[in-house]
Amino acid sequence: MTVNVELKDFPDVHKMHFIQGSQAKPGRCVIDCTVGNPGTLESIGPARPRVTTLKAETDGWFATWNDMRVIKAIKSRYDCLHVVLEDSRWILEEHKLDQNWNERDAFGRLKTGNQQTIAQLVQLIVAACDSKITIVVDASVPTFKPPARWAEKTCAEAMQNLLDNTGCRLVYAPETGAYVMSLAGSGSLPDFPVKKYKPSPNNNLKNVRFMTAPAVYEERVACTAVYIDSSTGDATALAADTTLSLVHDASASEHVQHDYRLWKPSASSDRLYIKHRPKSIFDDPERPQYEQGRVIRDAWEPFPVHQPLVSKAGSITGIIELTNGGQVFVTDHPVLSAQSNGTISTSATVLTGYYKKDGVNGLYRDHVPVMIDPAQTTELKVFVDWVVPISSSEPDIHNPPLGDWQSLFQQVCQALIKKYDPPEPAQTITTDKFHQLGGIGQIGGVEYEFSIAQRQAGKKHTMRIALNYQPGTESMIR
């Protein structure tokens, strides 16, 4: 049996243990090299390179790992050099990106000028790494265009973000020296004539429920002018005949909006109001800016009466979640209208956004349940927070209410479910006959073990493959 392992510019290898996952995180390889003659105190030798090439061969199977980075190389017992390396995905951690792609407006429509397919996004990552890493995009990847808010992120963060948003895997094919990005569960497995199945994660999922970000609603809400009763803390309606006054009332229970203009929506028990409209003006990933909600002035006097001693709020709703339990908000204009007899207006219509409260999930989200095994009992919730559905009847809001988000969300669910409901069951295969896997999407991780005995008779090697599941740690795939 032929078993050869070579680490360029290092002493002879007599043991190797290598684990490669299918994410953006580098695989970890541990190698023991022979240093000098057994039993001597011979030195390690010349300085070793920080980046090297690993090659392995066994019974007609040839593998190469280029640009392996040495994490540490120390002299260990029995005259061995203990070397720890990472595969070439470390290159992704050393480079950054400076732009965002596939930005969408509040209706889910792609903005013109920066649209990129998944294959194009991968090439942008490769280009940012000065083409020091090779990534091949398989035809199985989804056709939708995922968000790529990658400005100031490393290429490793960007790649992991891309894999998470598309349901894909990044698997190394040592026979070609390239990483293959493909949809989870895709590709055909080779025939394993000699194989040993090991226990792998049991499927305990009844279904997976994909959920968007909280849906945002918009409505013209009828509101009543209120004040906060200092004794009870309740939002109490102002009397209809309340008049303007430049002097604070002496009674603590009659705060007639001397400090702020407070409004209470007519419908608030099942809602959490926000200070902006769903319609977006400029959506920066780090500092999103929206069109602020406003008071509808149609039925009011065109020139409102101002009260000099009233303080101005910072926005139409202020910090609404901290104002009387989120049931009251503050308008930007303290006194917007007054009647001819000097009394202030106690009713208004406000246009702003809100979330619907949901006793199960906190806030209502659009959701798509996908059944996996009716005999099981566990439901897994997967949040797709970059899909933000909105619903509004305002004329400047896209129609239908959920816009392009609805069809996009369906496509995303179809891709992501492949990781949870693959075409074949999860299993672990252990074999001493190495196979070309081709970097297919069914590979969750691969573990290689080589032993080229120096003091024992014979040589051995083992290949373990995690099929259709992602090993939870960097430990061995058992």
GUKE-45771 format. One record per residue (C-alpha): residue in three letters; x, y, z. Coordinates in steps of 0.02 Angstrom, whole numbers, padded with zeros to 5 digits, always signed. Example, Ala and Ser with C-alpha at 12.3 -4.5 7.8 and 13.67 -1.06 7.14 Angstrom:
// residues 2
ALA+00615-00225+00390;SER+00684-00053+00357;
//
This chain:
// residues 478
MET+00000+00000+00000;THR+00072+00168-00053;VAL+00060+00304+00079;ASN+00163+00462+00054;VAL+00144+00634+00132;GLU+00259+00780+00094;LEU+00265+00952+00176;LYS+00374+01065+00070;ASP+00534+01127+00155;PHE+00500+01023+00310;PRO+00575+00857+00369;ASP+00498+00690+00324;VAL+00317+00671+00380;HIS+00269+00517+00479;LYS+00097+00569+00541;MET-00042+00685+00481;HIS-00215+00730+00546;PHE-00314+00853+00440;ILE-00495+00913+00460;GLN-00580+01024+00331;GLY-00756+01091+00354;SER-00868+01165+00222;GLN-00879+01344+00285;ALA-00767+01496+00267;LYS-00665+01447+00419;PRO-00494+01371+00379;GLY-00467+01186+00406;ARG-00341+01131+00536;CYS-00197+01012+00500;VAL-00075+00936+00625;ILE+00084+00854+00561;ASP+00228+00765+00648;CYS+00395+00767+00557;THR+00551+00668+00595;VAL+00699+00772+00654;GLY+00869+00691+00642;ASN+00905+00518+00711;PRO+00795+00445+00847;GLY+00865+00468+01023;THR+00981+00613+00980;LEU+00967+00796+01027;GLU+00990+00855+00850;SER+00920+01031+00818;ILE+00765+01067+00717;GLY+00870+01134+00576;PRO+00853+01289+00465;ALA+00712+01416+00480;ARG+00551+01350+00408;PRO+00433+01445+00292;ARG+00269+01521+00355;VAL+00175+01466+00199;THR+00203+01297+00120;THR+00125+01159+00013;LEU+00059+00992+00074;LYS+00046+00840-00039;ALA-00025+00668-00005;GLU-00033+00508-00107;THR-00109+00338-00081;ASP-00154+00202-00205;GLY-00178+00316-00355;TRP-00259+00459-00256;PHE-00159+00620-00265;ALA-00202+00776-00164;THR-00123+00947-00150;TRP-00154+01088-00026;ASN-00068+01248-00081;ASP-00033+01400+00028;MET-00047+01311+00193;ARG-00005+01432+00335;VAL+00103+01372+00479;ILE+00024+01419+00645;LYS+00162+01346+00751;ALA+00309+01226+00734;ILE+00385+01161+00894;LYS+00508+01025+00942;SER+00414+00885+01030;ARG+00468+00726+01113;TYR+00540+00578+01020;ASP+00639+00695+00906;CYS+00485+00757+00814;LEU+00439+00925+00742;HIS+00257+00960+00783;VAL+00181+01073+00650;VAL+00006+01150+00653;LEU-00061+01225+00492;GLU-00218+01304+00418;ASP-00280+01277+00242;SER-00280+01421+00117;ARG-00442+01496+00181;TRP-00332+01596+00300;ILE-00305+01710+00149;LEU-00487+01765+00163;GLU-00453+01832+00337;GLU-00309+01941+00277;HIS-00406+02047+00151;LYS-00552+02168+00164;LEU-00690+02229+00051;ASP-00744+02410+00031;GLN-00916+02407-00049;ASN-01096+02346-00029;TRP-01189+02255-00166;ASN-01367+02201-00201;GLU-01446+02340-00100;ARG-01635+02343-00101;ASP-01763+02477-00066;ALA-01901+02458+00063;PHE-02006+02362-00064;GLY-01872+02230-00096;ARG-01828+02297-00268;LEU-01644+02289-00315;LYS-01563+02457-00337;THR-01481+02484-00505;GLY-01294+02497-00523;ASN-01231+02371-00396;GLN-01320+02208-00437;GLN-01213+02051-00428;THR-01254+01867-00448;ILE-01184+01741-00325;ALA-01047+01693-00448;GLN-01001+01876-00471;LEU-00996+01904-00283;VAL-00876+01758-00264;GLN-00764+01831-00397;LEU-00765+01998-00305;ILE-00703+01907-00151;VAL-00568+01816-00251;ALA-00513+01980-00332;ALA-00502+02065-00162;CYS-00383+01923-00111;ASP-00273+01962-00263;SER-00328+01794-00338;LYS-00223+01700-00211;ILE-00365+01578-00184;THR-00466+01480-00313;ILE-00654+01462-00290;VAL-00764+01377-00420;VAL-00951+01414-00418;ASP-01059+01264-00460;ALA-01215+01279-00569;SER-01322+01223-00421;VAL-01308+01389-00328;PRO-01472+01489-00314;THR-01517+01620-00442;PHE-01577+01755-00323;LYS-01461+01898-00278;PRO-01423+01898-00091;PRO-01372+02053+00008;ALA-01187+02089+00015;ARG-01161+02223+00147;TRP-00975+02195+00149;ALA-00896+02367+00165;GLU-00755+02355+00293;LYS-00782+02168+00317;THR-00648+02038+00290;CYS-00666+01919+00144;ALA-00690+01778+00270;GLU-00839+01869+00348;ALA-00908+01906+00175;MET-00892+01726+00118;GLN-00975+01658+00275;ASN-01115+01786+00255;LEU-01139+01729+00076;LEU-01147+01546+00126;ASP-01271+01582+00265;ASN-01386+01684+00153;THR-01388+01560+00009;GLY-01386+01388+00092;CYS-01222+01343+00005;ARG-01064+01254+00060;LEU-00881+01287+00020;VAL-00793+01119-00001;TYR-00610+01093-00046;ALA-00569+00973-00187;PRO-00388+00920-00152;GLU-00374+00834-00321;THR-00394+01001-00413;GLY-00332+01125-00282;ALA-00494+01227-00289;TYR-00636+01265-00170;VAL-00807+01225-00241;MET-00959+01327-00189;SER-01121+01232-00217;LEU-01295+01216-00144;ALA-01306+01105+00009;GLY-01362+00929-00037;SER-01313+00948-00219;GLY-01202+00831-00320;SER-01184+00643-00337;LEU-01088+00538-00213;PRO-00959+00414-00275;ASP-00986+00230-00248;PHE-00906+00179-00084;PRO-00866-00007-00105;VAL-00782-00018+00064;LYS-00862+00090+00196;LYS-00906+00092+00378;TYR-01050+00195+00442;LYS-01029+00285+00606;PRO-01165+00363+00713;SER-01212+00535+00649;PRO-01339+00665+00707;ASN-01514+00596+00712;ASN-01650+00695+00628;ASN-01765+00762+00764;LEU-01845+00900+00660;LYS-02029+00897+00624;ASN-02018+01056+00521;VAL-01916+01213+00491;ARG-02004+01380+00503;PHE-01918+01518+00406;MET-01959+01692+00470;THR-01925+01864+00401;ALA-01881+02020+00499;PRO-02034+02093+00589;ALA-02161+02151+00460;VAL-02184+02340+00459;TYR-02358+02412+00438;GLU-02415+02589+00404;GLU-02580+02673+00438;ARG-02660+02844+00462;VAL-02698+02833+00648;ALA-02827+02941+00736;CYS-02748+03012+00894;THR-02807+03103+01050;ALA-02709+03237+01143;VAL-02661+03176+01316;TYR-02557+03217+01468;ILE-02473+03099+01590;ASP-02561+03097+01756;SER-02422+03116+01884;SER-02514+03016+02017;THR-02558+02863+01911;GLY-02439+02875+01763;ASP-02585+02851+01644;ALA-02605+02944+01480;THR-02760+03048+01514;ALA-02857+03138+01377;LEU-02859+03328+01381;ALA-03025+03410+01399;ALA-03099+03471+01236;ASP-03109+03650+01302;THR-02927+03661+01359;THR-02861+03834+01323;LEU-02687+03897+01284;SER-02593+03967+01431;LEU-02421+04042+01454;VAL-02416+03994+01638;HIS-02402+03819+01707;ASP-02555+03762+01802;ALA-02527+03752+01989;SER-02613+03583+01998;ALA-02492+03438+01973;SER-02632+03333+01900;GLU-02666+03451+01756;HIS-02511+03452+01647;VAL-02590+03522+01489;GLN-02440+03482+01379;HIS-02332+03620+01450;ASP-02175+03519+01411;TYR-02223+03413+01261;ARG-02364+03383+01139;LEU-02421+03206+01183;TRP-02536+03100+01076;LYS-02613+02930+01106;PRO-02663+02824+00955;SER-02839+02756+00951;ALA-02771+02581+00915;SER-02618+02532+01015;SER-02650+02374+01117;ASP-02580+02255+00985;ARG-02452+02372+00906;LEU-02280+02442+00937;TYR-02267+02610+00850;ILE-02104+02667+00773;LYS-02049+02842+00728;HIS-02030+02818+00542;ARG-02129+02765+00391;PRO-02092+02598+00309;LYS-02041+02690+00152;SER-01853+02706+00152;ILE-01759+02857+00088;PHE-01581+02800+00116;ASP-01541+02631+00189;ASP-01363+02627+00256;PRO-01324+02456+00333;GLU-01244+02537+00484;ARG-01350+02695+00498;PRO-01518+02668+00415;GLN-01616+02828+00382;TYR-01802+02830+00348;GLU-01937+02953+00308;GLN-02005+03016+00473;GLY-02188+02994+00517;ARG-02293+03151+00517;VAL-02454+03230+00573;ILE-02583+03245+00434;ARG-02629+03429+00430;ASP-02771+03425+00302;ALA-02910+03471+00425;TRP-02806+03598+00521;GLU-02773+03782+00504;PRO-02629+03818+00383;PHE-02544+03930+00511;PRO-02537+03847+00682;VAL-02535+03943+00845;HIS-02371+03928+00940;GLN-02354+03926+01127;PRO-02188+04008+01176;LEU-02156+03911+01335;VAL-02178+03737+01261;SER-02020+03634+01233;LYS-01994+03554+01063;ALA-01975+03367+01047;GLY-01837+03288+00944;SER-01948+03192+00825;ILE-02127+03146+00791;THR-02122+03001+00910;GLY-01971+03034+01017;ILE-01919+02877+01108;ILE-02088+02796+01094;GLU-02042+02632+01177;LEU-02000+02729+01336;THR-02152+02843+01333;ASN-02294+02776+01440;GLY-02256+02597+01391;GLY-02251+02639+01206;GLN-02432+02695+01205;VAL-02397+02881+01186;PHE-02286+02978+01067;VAL-02224+03155+01050;THR-02247+03264+00898;ASP-02110+03374+00832;HIS-02224+03526+00834;PRO-02283+03558+01012;VAL-02446+03650+00974;LEU-02506+03625+00797;SER-02676+03707+00797;ALA-02794+03810+00903;GLN-02977+03853+00885;SER-03037+04032+00866;ASN-03094+04035+01046;GLY-02919+03998+01110;THR-02942+03813+01144;ILE-02813+03693+01074;SER-02855+03550+00957;THR-02866+03384+01048;SER-02876+03267+00898;ALA-02761+03234+00752;THR-02717+03105+00619;VAL-02539+03037+00618;LEU-02455+02938+00479;THR-02319+02822+00546;GLY-02263+02642+00548;TYR-02288+02505+00676;TYR-02256+02322+00713;LYS-02392+02198+00759;LYS-02368+02114+00926;ASP-02364+01925+00925;GLY-02378+01829+01088;VAL-02275+01684+01017;ASN-02131+01773+00930;GLY-02137+01947+01005;LEU-02172+02038+00842;TYR-02264+01968+00692;ARG-02154+01904+00551;ASP-02197+01832+00383;HIS-02159+01646+00394;VAL-02146+01491+00286;PRO-02154+01320+00372;VAL-02073+01173+00282;MET-02116+00997+00341;ILE-01971+00874+00360;ASP-02030+00726+00465;PRO-02208+00723+00534;ALA-02159+00587+00658;GLN-02041+00706+00750;THR-02088+00845+00872;THR-01956+00982+00859;GLU-01982+01142+00761;LEU-01829+01244+00712;LYS-01848+01431+00679;VAL-01729+01509+00554;PHE-01731+01699+00542;VAL-01699+01781+00374;ASP-01683+01957+00443;TRP-01628+02038+00281;VAL-01803+02009+00210;VAL-01907+02153+00280;PRO-02088+02147+00218;ILE-02195+02303+00230;SER-02382+02335+00214;SER-02459+02504+00179;SER-02604+02577+00080;GLU-02518+02744+00051;PRO-02508+02792-00134;ASP-02318+02810-00131;ILE-02295+02632-00066;HIS-02261+02493-00189;ASN-02407+02379-00236;PRO-02431+02237-00191;PRO-02403+02282-00007;LEU-02264+02154+00020;GLY-02178+02206-00141;ASP-02039+02097-00209;TRP-01998+02030-00036;GLN-02133+01896-00045;SER-02069+01805-00200;LEU-01888+01828-00146;PHE-01926+01753+00025;GLN-01996+01597-00059;GLN-01836+01575-00161;VAL-01728+01597-00007;CYS-01827+01466+00089;GLN-01808+01341-00054;ALA-01619+01362-00047;LEU-01595+01363+00142;ILE-01701+01208+00171;LYS-01571+01101+00081;LYS-01460+01107+00235;TYR-01599+01039+00345;ASP-01685+00920+00224;PRO-01549+00847+00110;PRO-01586+00718-00027;GLU-01498+00583+00074;PRO-01490+00556+00263;ALA-01346+00622+00367;GLN-01210+00492+00391;THR-01026+00471+00425;ILE-00921+00361+00312;THR-00751+00293+00364;THR-00647+00210+00228;ASP-00466+00167+00193;LYS-00493+00188+00007;PHE-00487+00372-00037;HIS-00614+00441-00160;GLN-00626+00597-00265;LEU-00774+00692-00194;GLY-00769+00838-00316;GLY-00815+00966-00183;ILE-01001+00926-00194;GLY-01127+01010-00080;GLN-01167+00851+00016;ILE-00997+00861+00103;GLY-01009+00938+00276;GLY-00830+00898+00322;VAL-00685+00781+00281;GLU-00554+00710+00398;TYR-00390+00636+00336;GLU-00273+00529+00440;PHE-00104+00465+00379;SER+00021+00363+00478;ILE+00188+00326+00399;ALA+00265+00227+00540;GLN+00448+00252+00576;ARG+00460+00133+00723;GLN+00315+00017+00684;ALA+00284-00102+00542;GLY+00164-00049+00404;LYS+00078+00108+00349;LYS-00104+00158+00363;HIS-00224+00294+00316;THR-00408+00336+00345;MET-00533+00452+00264;ARG-00691+00504+00358;ILE-00831+00602+00275;ALA-00975+00693+00358;LEU-01118+00683+00233;ASN-01263+00805+00235;TYR-01225+00878+00405;GLN-01101+01004+00474;PRO-00990+00938+00615;GLY-01017+01047+00766;THR-00835+01068+00818;GLU-00660+01056+00750;SER-00642+00887+00833;MET-00636+00725+00737;ILE-00783+00674+00629;ARG-00838+00521+00726;
//
